[in-house]
């Protein structure tokens, strides 16, 4: 079976989405604004927007 770098990166990432811990995002989502969330998790504002959109769809 072929095993490439992308698969390796996804397996080593663990339980994160867009490079952020989803459970931590859920905890702070209602308390902080988008800029503060991005700074706290070390992700971009675009990633924060994508995470919020995914939450609203669920």
C-alpha positions as CSV (number, residue, x, y, z in Angstrom):
1,X,0.0,0.0,0.0
2,X,1.2,3.5,-0.8
3,X,2.0,5.7,2.2
4,X,2.7,9.3,1.5
5,X,3.7,12.4,3.5
6,X,0.1,13.7,3.7
7,X,-1.2,10.5,5.4
8,X,1.7,10.7,7.8
9,X,0.9,14.3,8.7
10,X,-2.8,13.5,9.2
11,X,-2.0,10.6,11.6
12,X,0.5,12.5,13.6
13,X,-1.8,15.5,14.0
14,X,-4.1,13.8,16.5
15,X,-7.5,15.2,17.4
16,X,-7.0,18.6,15.8
17,X,-8.9,20.4,13.1
18,X,-7.2,23.1,11.1
19,X,-4.2,22.7,13.4
20,X,-6.3,23.5,16.5
21,X,-7.7,21.4,19.3
22,X,-11.4,21.2,18.7
23,X,-12.4,20.7,22.3
24,X,-10.4,23.7,23.3
25,X,-12.2,25.7,20.5
26,X,-15.6,24.6,21.9
27,X,-14.7,25.8,25.4
28,X,-13.6,29.3,24.3
29,X,-15.9,29.9,21.4
30,X,-18.7,31.5,23.4
31,X,-16.3,33.5,25.6
32,X,-13.9,35.1,23.1
33,X,-14.1,36.9,19.8
34,X,-12.6,35.6,16.6
35,X,-9.3,37.5,16.9
36,X,-8.8,36.3,20.5
37,X,-9.6,32.7,19.5
38,X,-7.1,32.8,16.6
39,X,-4.4,34.2,18.9
40,X,-5.1,31.7,21.7
41,X,-5.1,28.6,19.4
42,X,-2.4,29.9,17.0
43,X,-4.5,29.6,13.9
44,X,-5.7,32.1,11.2
45,X,-8.9,34.1,11.3
46,X,-10.0,32.1,8.2
47,X,-9.6,28.8,10.1
48,X,-11.7,30.2,13.0
49,X,-14.4,31.1,10.5
50,X,-14.3,27.6,9.0
51,X,-14.6,26.0,12.4
52,X,-17.6,28.1,13.4
53,X,-19.3,27.3,10.1
54,X,-18.7,23.6,10.7
55,X,-20.2,23.9,14.2
56,X,-23.3,25.6,12.8
57,X,-23.9,22.8,10.3
58,X,-23.7,20.1,12.9
